[in-house]
Amino acid sequence: MILQGRRQGLRSKSHVNQLIERVKSAMVGLGAGWLLVLMLILSVISLAIMLERAFLYWSLRDDIPILMKDLARLLRTGDLEGARRRLEASPSAEAAVVVAGIVEAEMGASSAEEAMNGASALQRMKLEKRLAFLGTLGNNAPFIGLLGTVIGIVGAFDELGKVKAAIPGAAGAAGVATATVQTGVAPEAVMTNIAEALVATAIGLLVAIPAVAAFNAFQRIVRGTLSNTEALSGLLLAHLKADPVALADAATRAPLKAKLPPKKDEKKDEKDEKDGGEG
C-alpha cells in the first residue's frame, strides 16, 4: 500500500512537471512579441476613442449660464414656444433634454418630468459611450505588460538552463557563469529576453496612463453635463408647477418692468455724464 501510494504520488508529480514544461515551452515559443503587438493595437484604438470623444464633447459645448438666464426670462413671460426655439438653437445635451420636457409641457408637470428623465438617460448613454473601453484598458494594460515581463524572464532562465544542460560539468551558479563565458551564446539570448521583458512593462504603462487620464477627464465632463441638465430641468419644472395666479402676475409684470422709466438717480447720472462729455 505504501509503495502504491508513493507510485501514485510520483505519477501525479510527473504529470504536474509535464504540464509546467508544456506551459513553459508555449510561453518561450510564443515569446512576448505578440503581447507587444496586441498593446500597440489597443493603443491605436484607445487614441481613436479619445479623439472621437473629445470632438463630441467639443461640439456639444455651450454657455450654460447664459442659456439658463434666457430660459428663465422666457418662462417668466410664459413664452414656451420662444423657450423651445432658444433651446433648439443650442447644440448642448442639456438643451436637448429640456426640449423634451417642453414638448410634453401641455400634458402637465409630471409628463414633462418623465420625458426629461428619458431624454437624460439617452444623453447619458451617448456621453458615456466607449468610455468603458478606456477604463478597462487603463486598468488592465499594466497587467498585460506584466505578462510580457514574465514571459521574457522565463525565456531568460530557459536560455541559462540550456547552457547548463549543454555542459554537464557546469554545476551551480559559478559553473553556469563559466559555461556561459565558454560558449558565448547565452549572454546575448538572456539579455534579449530581459530587454523584451522590460519593454513589455514600459509599453503597458505607456498604454495605461493616457487611457486612465482620458477616462477621468471625460467622466468629469459627463458629470458636469448631467449636473447642468438637472439645473435646467429644475427650472422648467419650477415653472410648470408654479401657482397659475402667481405665474400670470409674473408674466404681466415682466413686460412692465422692461418698460419702466429709469429712476431719478439714474437720470441724474446720465445728465452728469452728458455735462462731462460736453465739458
MIDO-927508 format. One line per 10 residues: number of its first residue (from 1); their letters; for each residue x, y, z of N, C-alpha, C. Coordinates in Angstrom, 3 decimals. Last residue first. Layout:
N
NUM> A> X,Y,Z,X,Y,Z,X,Y,Z; ...
This chain:
279
279> GEGGDKEDKE> -18.270,119.154,-21.472,-17.138,119.926,-20.937,-15.843,119.466,-21.568; -19.777,117.171,-22.620,-19.744,118.470,-23.275,-18.565,119.301,-22.804; -19.310,115.137,-20.795,-18.890,114.967,-22.181,-18.823,116.291,-22.913; -20.423,116.184,-18.485,-18.997,115.914,-18.514,-18.487,115.766,-19.928; -23.074,116.232,-19.263,-22.388,117.504,-18.979,-20.873,117.319,-19.039; -23.533,113.465,-19.526,-23.662,114.329,-20.698,-22.926,115.640,-20.485; -23.147,112.668,-16.868,-22.290,112.133,-17.926,-22.332,112.994,-19.175; -25.204,114.016,-15.632,-23.825,114.356,-15.278,-22.858,113.850,-16.351; -27.379,112.670,-16.804,-27.197,114.096,-17.066,-25.770,114.528,-16.764; -27.015,110.094,-15.756,-26.940,110.273,-17.200,-26.709,111.744,-17.551
269> DKKEDKKPPL> -27.394,110.672,-13.061,-26.098,110.167,-13.508,-25.929,110.352,-15.012; -30.061,111.421,-13.120,-29.056,112.390,-12.691,-27.676,111.959,-13.170; -31.300,109.026,-13.862,-31.396,110.199,-14.738,-30.319,111.207,-14.409; -30.637,107.476,-11.617,-30.091,107.077,-12.908,-30.148,108.237,-13.889; -32.098,108.826,-9.698,-30.638,108.787,-9.570,-29.992,108.407,-10.897; -34.694,108.348,-10.630,-34.163,109.709,-10.590,-32.644,109.711,-10.522; -34.833,105.393,-12.827,-35.036,106.127,-11.573,-34.365,107.492,-11.639; -36.252,104.978,-16.121,-35.145,104.912,-15.162,-35.436,105.768,-13.936; -39.520,103.551,-16.618,-38.510,104.602,-16.845,-37.402,104.486,-15.826; -40.355,100.215,-17.626,-40.294,101.222,-16.568,-39.220,102.260,-16.875
259> KAKLPARTAA> -40.408,98.116,-19.424,-40.773,99.436,-19.932,-40.679,100.531,-18.880; -39.773,95.863,-17.989,-38.867,96.226,-19.082,-39.132,97.634,-19.583; -41.924,95.744,-16.315,-40.614,96.018,-15.733,-39.621,96.445,-16.803; -43.915,95.022,-18.092,-43.948,96.346,-17.465,-42.593,96.725,-16.891; -43.219,92.377,-18.747,-43.151,93.428,-19.781,-43.150,94.825,-19.195; -43.480,91.231,-16.035,-42.228,91.180,-16.795,-42.162,92.225,-17.895; -46.036,91.325,-15.029,-45.057,92.294,-14.537,-43.800,92.336,-15.388; -47.306,89.209,-16.315,-47.795,90.569,-16.522,-46.749,91.600,-16.118; -45.923,86.996,-15.403,-45.926,87.252,-16.841,-46.395,88.665,-17.152; -46.550,87.208,-12.695,-45.153,87.355,-13.115,-45.068,87.658,-14.609
249> DALAVPDAKL> -49.306,86.731,-12.810,-48.814,88.028,-12.319,-47.372,88.269,-12.766; -49.292,84.088,-13.722,-49.899,85.124,-14.563,-49.422,86.511,-14.134; -48.061,82.858,-11.548,-47.417,82.796,-12.854,-47.961,83.875,-13.787; -49.921,83.240,-9.566,-48.602,83.862,-9.425,-47.870,83.889,-10.761; -51.957,81.669,-10.690,-52.175,83.096,-10.427,-50.841,83.819,-10.329; -50.820,79.066,-10.850,-51.246,79.779,-12.060,-51.419,81.279,-11.861; -47.857,78.240,-9.130,-49.271,78.592,-8.991,-49.712,79.413,-10.212; -45.645,75.934,-10.850,-45.953,77.188,-10.167,-47.457,77.416,-10.104; -44.859,73.793,-12.300,-45.525,73.505,-11.039,-45.928,74.768,-10.279; -43.558,74.933,-14.475,-44.768,74.141,-14.715,-45.552,73.865,-13.435
239> HALLLGSLAE> -41.361,76.206,-13.236,-42.344,76.992,-13.991,-43.655,76.215,-14.151; -40.046,74.031,-12.163,-40.499,75.099,-11.269,-41.539,75.969,-11.949; -39.390,72.672,-14.497,-40.394,72.090,-13.600,-40.907,73.122,-12.605; -37.424,74.406,-15.529,-38.666,74.177,-16.269,-39.753,73.611,-15.365; -35.480,74.168,-13.484,-36.045,75.475,-13.830,-37.365,75.328,-14.581; -34.842,71.463,-13.580,-35.493,72.009,-12.389,-36.122,73.363,-12.643; -33.533,71.400,-16.024,-34.797,70.670,-15.859,-35.562,71.180,-14.648; -31.251,72.880,-15.409,-32.200,73.393,-16.405,-33.555,72.686,-16.297; -30.106,71.144,-13.449,-30.416,72.543,-13.136,-31.443,73.112,-14.116; -29.750,68.754,-14.809,-30.657,68.792,-13.661,-31.061,70.219,-13.321
229> TNSLTGRVIR> -27.831,69.629,-16.674,-29.139,69.145,-17.128,-30.158,69.185,-16.002; -25.657,70.146,-15.041,-26.301,71.262,-15.748,-27.686,70.875,-16.248; -25.135,67.472,-14.315,-25.499,68.459,-13.292,-26.179,69.671,-13.921; -24.412,66.383,-16.778,-25.622,65.887,-16.101,-26.071,66.841,-14.997; -22.043,67.813,-17.254,-23.182,67.932,-18.170,-24.474,67.482,-17.512; -20.424,66.904,-15.140,-20.789,68.314,-15.240,-21.995,68.535,-16.142; -20.208,64.187,-15.819,-20.851,64.580,-14.553,-21.274,66.046,-14.587; -18.819,64.431,-18.257,-20.153,63.820,-18.220,-20.887,64.223,-16.945; -16.399,65.543,-17.409,-17.252,66.286,-18.349,-18.674,65.750,-18.307; -15.449,63.437,-15.828,-15.731,64.739,-15.206,-16.626,65.585,-16.101
219> QFANFAAVAP> -15.055,61.508,-17.753,-16.068,61.280,-16.722,-16.433,62.580,-16.010; -12.936,62.651,-19.132,-14.234,62.529,-19.798,-15.355,62.279,-18.787; -10.893,62.454,-17.195,-11.286,63.758,-17.730,-12.671,63.695,-18.368; -10.738,59.661,-16.807,-11.097,60.543,-15.691,-11.563,61.909,-16.187; -9.969,58.851,-19.416,-11.193,58.339,-18.800,-11.654,59.253,-17.664; -7.495,60.124,-19.737,-8.630,60.499,-20.594,-9.949,60.042,-19.989; -6.008,58.747,-17.758,-6.160,60.204,-17.704,-7.353,60.664,-18.535; -6.180,56.094,-18.677,-6.747,56.451,-17.373,-6.978,57.956,-17.274; -4.836,56.362,-21.142,-6.212,55.862,-21.096,-6.888,56.240,-19.784; -2.240,57.232,-20.450,-3.149,58.131,-21.191,-4.600,57.675,-21.135
209> IAVLLGIATA> -1.463,54.802,-18.906,-1.512,56.154,-18.316,-2.399,57.104,-19.122; -1.471,52.466,-20.553,-2.436,52.628,-19.456,-2.569,54.080,-19.001; 0.608,52.636,-22.394,-0.763,52.490,-22.884,-1.769,52.838,-21.790; 2.797,52.849,-20.728,2.551,53.918,-21.689,1.143,53.839,-22.287; 2.664,50.398,-19.361,2.437,51.650,-18.634,2.115,52.801,-19.582; 3.208,48.629,-21.494,1.972,48.506,-20.726,1.650,49.777,-19.962; 5.756,49.482,-22.209,4.650,49.714,-23.141,3.313,49.592,-22.427; 7.214,48.607,-19.935,7.157,50.029,-20.286,5.975,50.325,-21.208; 6.881,45.803,-20.057,6.404,46.570,-18.897,6.239,48.044,-19.245; 8.129,45.276,-22.516,6.708,44.948,-22.323,6.121,45.717,-21.143
199> VLAEAINTMV> 10.749,46.028,-21.938,9.997,46.784,-22.944,8.502,46.526,-22.798; 11.444,44.019,-20.124,11.363,45.405,-19.661,10.582,46.282,-20.639; 11.386,41.757,-21.827,10.533,41.823,-20.640,10.358,43.267,-20.163; 13.346,42.379,-23.676,11.959,42.218,-24.137,10.981,42.321,-22.966; 15.565,42.281,-21.989,15.195,43.552,-22.618,13.745,43.511,-23.103; 15.541,39.542,-21.401,15.342,40.511,-20.318,14.934,41.863,-20.880; 16.040,38.479,-23.963,14.791,38.161,-23.260,14.500,39.145,-22.134; 18.586,39.556,-24.457,17.473,39.841,-25.366,16.137,39.589,-24.681; 20.122,38.454,-22.433,19.911,39.897,-22.445,18.755,40.284,-23.364; 20.047,35.768,-23.284,19.494,36.163,-21.979,19.186,37.648,-21.962
189> AEPAVGTQVT> 21.346,35.874,-25.754,19.964,35.405,-25.672,19.301,35.842,-24.375; 23.886,36.818,-24.974,23.088,37.566,-25.929,21.616,37.170,-25.848; 24.775,34.809,-23.112,24.608,36.215,-22.735,23.711,36.997,-23.684; 24.855,32.220,-24.513,23.792,32.571,-23.582,23.671,34.063,-23.297; 27.176,32.038,-26.061,25.881,32.087,-26.712,24.818,32.644,-25.784; 29.666,31.508,-25.022,29.462,32.823,-25.615,28.118,32.989,-26.279; 30.877,29.248,-23.858,30.055,29.120,-25.062,29.868,30.450,-25.773; 32.381,30.321,-21.711,32.988,29.421,-22.674,32.191,29.360,-23.976; 30.589,31.872,-20.283,31.761,32.519,-20.878,32.359,31.650,-21.968; 28.812,29.876,-19.517,28.331,30.998,-20.319,29.482,31.697,-21.032
179> ATAVGAAGAA> 30.368,28.304,-17.939,29.860,27.759,-19.196,29.384,28.859,-20.125; 30.732,30.081,-15.811,31.895,29.625,-16.586,31.468,29.080,-17.935; 28.082,30.336,-14.945,28.785,31.527,-15.423,29.985,31.141,-16.285; 27.600,27.718,-14.162,26.812,28.299,-15.239,27.510,29.525,-15.819; 29.442,27.527,-12.072,29.580,26.664,-13.240,28.817,27.207,-14.424; 28.418,29.359,-10.290,29.762,29.591,-10.846,29.972,28.757,-12.098; 25.959,28.200,-9.673,25.987,29.496,-10.343,27.342,29.753,-10.992; 26.023,24.610,-10.402,25.938,25.792,-9.586,26.065,27.060,-10.402; 28.056,23.009,-12.791,27.136,22.870,-11.664,27.177,24.143,-10.837; 29.012,21.896,-15.612,28.669,23.232,-15.130,27.630,23.119,-14.048
169> GPIAAKVKGL> 29.471,19.445,-16.731,30.273,19.800,-15.565,29.934,21.153,-14.993; 27.832,19.321,-19.015,27.476,18.565,-17.811,28.260,18.982,-16.584; 26.692,21.720,-20.992,27.994,21.367,-20.394,27.709,20.656,-19.081; 24.009,21.902,-21.667,24.979,21.664,-22.740,26.330,21.233,-22.191; 22.669,22.579,-19.352,22.474,21.230,-19.895,23.510,20.896,-20.964; 23.500,25.194,-19.077,23.844,24.228,-18.032,23.712,22.801,-18.543; 22.332,26.297,-21.347,23.790,26.336,-21.191,24.237,25.299,-20.175; 19.613,25.925,-20.799,20.196,25.259,-21.964,21.720,25.223,-21.864; 19.271,27.612,-18.619,19.151,26.165,-18.440,19.745,25.392,-19.601; 19.496,30.093,-19.827,20.520,29.689,-18.861,20.485,28.186,-18.627
159> EDFAGVIGIV> 17.156,29.990,-21.356,18.451,30.052,-22.035,19.582,29.655,-21.106; 15.293,30.027,-19.293,15.360,28.861,-20.173,16.677,28.833,-20.938; 15.645,32.539,-18.234,16.050,31.388,-17.428,16.129,30.116,-18.278; 14.556,33.985,-20.417,15.947,34.198,-19.997,16.451,33.018,-19.174; 11.900,33.094,-20.492,12.784,32.827,-21.627,14.248,32.984,-21.255; 11.038,34.156,-18.062,11.037,32.700,-18.247,11.950,32.317,-19.405; 11.244,36.880,-18.721,12.093,36.325,-17.659,12.173,34.807,-17.774; 9.271,37.064,-20.743,10.668,37.379,-21.025,11.618,36.797,-19.994; 6.971,36.389,-19.313,7.392,35.551,-20.433,8.866,35.800,-20.767; 6.892,38.534,-17.503,7.049,37.166,-17.006,7.546,36.241,-18.113
149> TGLLGIFPAN> 6.459,40.651,-19.300,7.664,40.616,-18.471,7.941,39.207,-17.964; 3.950,40.018,-20.322,5.102,40.020,-21.221,6.413,39.977,-20.455; 2.527,40.420,-17.936,2.571,39.082,-18.536,3.738,38.977,-19.518; 2.865,43.170,-17.678,3.483,42.284,-16.682,3.564,40.848,-17.199; 1.302,44.061,-19.808,2.746,44.275,-19.841,3.484,43.387,-18.855; -1.128,43.292,-18.732,-0.697,42.697,-19.998,0.812,42.874,-20.154; -1.144,44.956,-16.511,-1.083,43.511,-16.295,-0.691,42.772,-17.575; -1.340,47.506,-17.683,-0.129,47.138,-16.921,-0.008,45.636,-16.683; -3.969,47.221,-18.916,-2.752,47.304,-19.735,-1.479,47.010,-18.933; -6.087,47.364,-17.096,-5.528,46.055,-17.422,-4.270,46.095,-18.281
139> NGLTGLFALR> -6.963,49.984,-16.690,-6.784,49.110,-15.529,-5.999,47.849,-15.853; -7.140,51.040,-19.266,-6.262,51.677,-18.297,-5.984,50.800,-17.087; -9.082,49.340,-20.361,-7.713,49.317,-20.879,-6.740,49.927,-19.879; -11.329,50.103,-18.851,-10.845,48.719,-18.811,-9.398,48.629,-19.282; -11.557,52.831,-19.574,-11.363,52.438,-18.183,-10.800,51.031,-18.062; -11.940,52.618,-22.357,-10.777,53.343,-21.821,-10.494,52.941,-20.377; -14.348,51.167,-22.408,-13.138,50.604,-23.024,-11.891,51.289,-22.471; -16.121,52.934,-21.235,-15.805,51.697,-20.518,-14.542,51.040,-21.093; -16.516,54.852,-23.142,-15.652,55.186,-22.014,-15.265,53.947,-21.219; -18.333,54.210,-25.130,-16.930,53.810,-25.327,-16.008,54.196,-24.172
129> KELKMRQLAS> -20.610,56.651,-24.003,-20.312,55.613,-24.985,-18.796,55.455,-25.170; -21.445,58.664,-22.396,-20.579,57.650,-21.797,-20.195,56.546,-22.764; -23.141,60.190,-24.017,-21.926,60.800,-23.488,-20.941,59.759,-22.957; -25.233,58.397,-24.566,-24.469,58.988,-25.666,-23.138,59.542,-25.170; -26.200,57.910,-22.016,-25.644,56.807,-22.798,-24.784,57.329,-23.946; -27.123,60.520,-21.488,-26.052,59.931,-20.667,-25.397,58.757,-21.391; -29.163,60.811,-23.317,-27.982,61.662,-23.438,-26.812,61.111,-22.626; -30.954,58.900,-22.288,-30.401,58.738,-23.636,-29.130,59.573,-23.816; -31.514,60.040,-19.790,-30.901,58.714,-19.857,-30.264,58.474,-21.225; -32.746,62.415,-20.599,-31.482,62.477,-19.862,-30.764,61.134,-19.895
119> AGNMAEEASS> -35.086,61.462,-21.729,-34.104,62.135,-22.595,-32.738,62.220,-21.916; -36.317,60.454,-19.392,-35.981,59.576,-20.502,-34.930,60.177,-21.414; -36.569,62.828,-17.922,-35.798,61.707,-17.368,-35.381,60.734,-18.478; -38.239,64.303,-19.598,-36.862,64.758,-19.398,-35.999,63.662,-18.780; -40.593,62.805,-19.362,-39.959,62.966,-20.670,-38.505,63.401,-20.529; -41.135,63.144,-16.648,-40.831,61.810,-17.155,-40.136,61.888,-18.518; -41.648,65.915,-16.647,-40.552,65.367,-15.850,-40.149,63.988,-16.351; -43.917,66.091,-18.267,-42.688,66.760,-18.679,-41.477,66.199,-17.935; -45.727,64.676,-16.689,-45.369,64.171,-18.015,-44.071,64.796,-18.510; -45.819,66.400,-14.462,-45.359,65.013,-14.309,-44.941,64.418,-15.645
109> AGMEAEVIGA> -46.877,68.790,-15.493,-45.505,68.772,-14.989,-44.965,67.349,-14.865; -48.789,68.347,-18.581,-48.599,68.526,-17.160,-47.142,68.379,-16.744; -49.101,68.378,-21.257,-49.674,67.231,-20.552,-49.496,67.331,-19.043; -47.641,70.517,-22.150,-49.105,70.634,-22.185,-49.786,69.502,-21.430; -45.011,69.613,-22.086,-45.477,70.524,-21.031,-46.992,70.647,-21.002; -43.691,68.070,-23.898,-44.757,67.419,-23.119,-45.340,68.325,-22.044; -41.850,69.895,-24.857,-42.772,69.257,-25.805,-43.955,68.627,-25.072; -40.357,70.445,-22.597,-41.248,71.490,-23.125,-42.270,70.889,-24.096; -38.880,68.046,-22.340,-39.858,68.423,-21.315,-40.837,69.472,-21.812; -37.287,68.140,-24.605,-38.203,67.010,-24.443,-39.260,67.314,-23.392
99> VVVAAEASPS> -35.776,70.390,-23.965,-36.720,70.453,-25.090,-37.736,69.320,-24.995; -34.121,69.383,-22.000,-35.191,70.297,-21.595,-36.211,70.467,-22.721; -32.364,67.807,-23.562,-33.175,67.197,-22.504,-34.359,68.089,-22.148; -31.141,69.654,-25.215,-31.924,68.574,-25.818,-32.833,67.908,-24.786; -29.717,71.207,-23.389,-30.854,71.795,-24.086,-31.746,70.715,-24.694; -27.698,69.404,-22.646,-28.637,69.903,-21.643,-29.893,70.465,-22.304; -26.182,69.078,-24.902,-27.018,67.948,-24.476,-28.048,68.399,-23.447; -26.084,71.939,-27.139,-25.725,71.210,-25.928,-26.684,70.056,-25.652; -26.548,73.679,-29.195,-26.084,72.321,-29.542,-25.862,71.423,-28.333; -29.473,75.697,-29.344,-28.270,75.326,-28.604,-27.840,73.909,-28.979
89> AELRRRAGEL> -31.851,76.010,-30.585,-30.700,76.675,-31.209,-29.389,76.317,-30.519; -33.584,74.819,-28.860,-33.256,74.089,-30.088,-32.088,74.726,-30.824; -33.821,76.853,-26.950,-33.139,75.605,-26.605,-32.735,74.817,-27.849; -35.257,78.775,-28.376,-33.946,79.116,-27.806,-33.154,77.848,-27.480; -37.593,77.395,-28.954,-36.724,77.813,-30.059,-35.320,78.139,-29.556; -38.590,77.085,-26.337,-38.260,75.911,-27.143,-37.318,76.275,-28.284; -39.048,79.710,-25.628,-38.073,78.924,-24.864,-37.637,77.691,-25.656; -41.074,80.328,-27.450,-39.784,81.024,-27.538,-38.689,80.276,-26.792; -43.010,78.614,-26.433,-42.546,78.422,-27.800,-41.204,79.118,-28.019; -43.455,79.679,-23.900,-42.890,78.332,-24.034,-42.343,78.080,-25.437
79> DGTRLLRALD> -43.618,82.349,-22.394,-43.342,82.097,-23.804,-42.655,80.731,-23.944; -44.044,83.391,-19.896,-44.973,82.383,-20.397,-44.764,82.012,-21.848; -42.205,85.009,-18.786,-43.202,85.663,-19.641,-44.216,84.674,-20.211; -40.677,83.102,-17.548,-41.400,84.072,-16.716,-42.468,84.814,-17.527; -39.496,81.824,-19.689,-40.518,81.113,-18.915,-41.322,82.073,-18.044; -37.679,83.746,-20.532,-38.776,83.348,-21.416,-39.886,82.623,-20.664; -35.941,83.859,-18.306,-36.650,85.052,-18.765,-37.860,84.683,-19.634; -34.970,81.230,-18.187,-35.745,81.763,-17.066,-36.548,82.993,-17.503; -33.568,81.119,-20.622,-34.701,80.221,-20.395,-35.578,80.744,-19.264; -31.552,83.000,-20.176,-32.532,83.218,-21.247,-33.775,82.359,-21.045
69> KMLIPIDDRL> -30.194,81.696,-18.061,-30.768,83.032,-17.860,-31.828,83.334,-18.919; -29.344,79.360,-19.314,-30.267,79.272,-18.181,-30.946,80.619,-17.912; -27.604,80.401,-21.222,-28.776,79.639,-21.648,-29.810,79.560,-20.528; -25.656,81.492,-19.552,-26.439,82.377,-20.417,-27.714,81.679,-20.875; -24.704,79.067,-18.342,-25.293,80.147,-17.532,-26.133,81.118,-18.359; -23.771,77.614,-20.697,-24.948,77.166,-19.955,-25.517,78.265,-19.044; -22.652,77.999,-23.654,-22.596,78.815,-22.438,-23.862,78.532,-21.631; -21.560,74.769,-24.867,-22.392,75.973,-24.945,-22.243,76.731,-23.634; -20.513,71.830,-26.672,-20.268,72.885,-25.694,-21.213,74.078,-25.940; -20.593,69.754,-28.416,-21.765,69.943,-27.553,-21.598,71.107,-26.574
59> SWYLFARELM> -18.137,69.596,-29.638,-19.280,70.003,-30.466,-20.533,70.276,-29.629; -16.576,68.616,-27.549,-16.319,69.968,-28.058,-17.517,70.478,-28.865; -17.559,66.043,-27.312,-17.762,66.979,-26.201,-17.521,68.424,-26.640; -16.687,65.039,-29.842,-18.101,65.062,-29.470,-18.357,66.086,-28.360; -13.892,65.284,-29.683,-14.625,66.017,-30.719,-16.111,66.118,-30.362; -13.409,63.490,-27.575,-13.047,64.902,-27.428,-13.789,65.759,-28.456; -14.236,61.082,-28.745,-14.959,61.620,-27.580,-14.668,63.109,-27.391; -12.313,60.847,-30.803,-13.745,60.871,-31.123,-14.556,61.467,-29.981; -9.897,60.770,-29.363,-10.137,61.847,-30.324,-11.630,61.968,-30.644; -10.294,58.414,-27.836,-10.040,59.706,-27.184,-10.355,60.868,-28.127
49> IALSIVSLIL> -10.559,56.483,-29.844,-11.695,56.772,-28.957,-11.508,58.118,-28.267; -7.962,56.553,-30.918,-9.111,56.880,-31.766,-10.334,57.228,-30.921; -6.472,55.680,-28.716,-6.264,57.036,-29.238,-7.446,57.469,-30.107; -7.436,53.022,-28.515,-7.633,53.969,-27.416,-7.479,55.411,-27.889; -6.503,51.941,-30.897,-7.949,52.022,-30.657,-8.245,53.042,-29.562; -3.752,52.148,-30.363,-4.323,52.849,-31.524,-5.833,53.007,-31.346; -3.534,50.472,-28.137,-3.200,51.895,-28.001,-3.766,52.715,-29.154; -4.202,48.005,-29.235,-5.079,48.594,-28.221,-4.802,50.080,-28.034; -1.961,47.641,-30.901,-3.306,47.733,-31.485,-4.271,48.397,-30.501; 0.033,47.489,-28.925,0.097,48.531,-29.952,-1.278,48.730,-30.597
39> MLVLLWGAGL> -0.740,45.231,-27.541,-0.813,46.527,-26.864,-0.707,47.685,-27.847; -0.254,43.300,-29.566,-1.597,43.486,-29.009,-1.732,44.844,-28.343; 2.523,43.531,-29.870,1.640,43.865,-31.000,0.219,44.126,-30.512; 3.282,42.637,-27.347,3.630,43.995,-27.768,2.755,44.448,-28.929; 2.358,40.027,-27.476,1.774,40.946,-26.493,2.082,42.396,-26.847; 4.028,38.967,-29.397,2.603,39.094,-29.718,1.891,39.997,-28.720; 6.520,38.981,-28.031,6.291,39.840,-29.194,4.820,40.038,-29.507; 7.197,37.287,-26.062,6.386,38.444,-25.672,6.072,39.358,-26.844; 6.899,33.778,-27.051,7.612,34.993,-26.695,6.652,36.113,-26.305; 6.218,31.229,-27.973,5.488,32.402,-28.463,6.260,33.694,-28.206
29> GVMASKVREI> 8.128,29.665,-26.625,7.969,29.586,-28.070,7.264,30.798,-28.646; 7.763,30.283,-23.962,9.044,30.610,-24.579,8.926,30.602,-26.100; 5.116,29.362,-23.655,5.458,30.749,-23.362,6.752,31.159,-24.055; 5.396,26.641,-24.339,4.481,27.503,-25.094,4.826,28.971,-24.898; 7.207,25.798,-22.418,7.577,25.711,-23.829,6.692,26.610,-24.691; 5.674,26.212,-20.121,6.917,26.961,-20.315,7.335,26.953,-21.782; 3.628,24.367,-20.551,3.307,25.797,-20.450,4.544,26.638,-20.700; 5.164,22.022,-20.557,4.386,22.397,-21.739,4.050,23.890,-21.733; 6.230,22.045,-17.985,7.129,22.101,-19.131,6.392,22.512,-20.397; 3.881,21.806,-16.493,4.707,23.009,-16.354,5.639,23.160,-17.548
19> LQNVHSKSRL> 3.094,19.245,-17.296,2.232,20.399,-17.576,3.022,21.701,-17.506; 5.213,17.740,-16.277,4.980,17.761,-17.715,4.115,18.965,-18.120; 4.816,18.192,-13.553,6.049,18.665,-14.191,5.895,18.742,-15.719; 2.358,16.899,-13.233,2.473,18.338,-12.967,3.710,18.909,-13.648; 3.093,14.271,-13.837,2.103,14.958,-14.663,2.185,16.470,-14.483; 4.869,13.799,-11.720,5.364,13.759,-13.093,4.408,14.473,-14.044; 3.138,13.900,-9.588,4.196,14.905,-9.677,4.755,14.971,-11.084; 1.615,11.647,-10.185,0.969,12.966,-10.174,1.998,14.081,-10.281; 3.662,9.670,-9.926,2.966,9.871,-11.201,2.309,11.249,-11.269; 4.355,9.919,-7.244,5.356,10.207,-8.265,4.714,10.455,-9.625
9> GQRRGQLIM> 1.918,9.152,-6.073,2.452,10.486,-5.844,3.480,10.880,-6.878; 1.763,6.513,-6.965,0.737,7.470,-7.395,1.223,8.909,-7.207; 4.012,5.483,-5.629,3.968,5.470,-7.086,2.940,6.472,-7.619; 3.202,5.771,-2.975,4.364,6.518,-3.460,4.362,6.595,-4.988; 1.058,4.028,-2.926,0.825,5.451,-2.689,1.978,6.303,-3.187; 2.413,1.615,-3.352,1.419,2.061,-4.326,1.135,3.549,-4.175; 3.965,1.479,-1.062,4.627,1.608,-2.353,3.671,2.107,-3.427; 1.914,1.203,0.807,2.788,2.368,0.888,3.483,2.609,-0.446; 0.822,-1.212,0.000,0.000,0.000,0.000,0.856,1.263,0.000
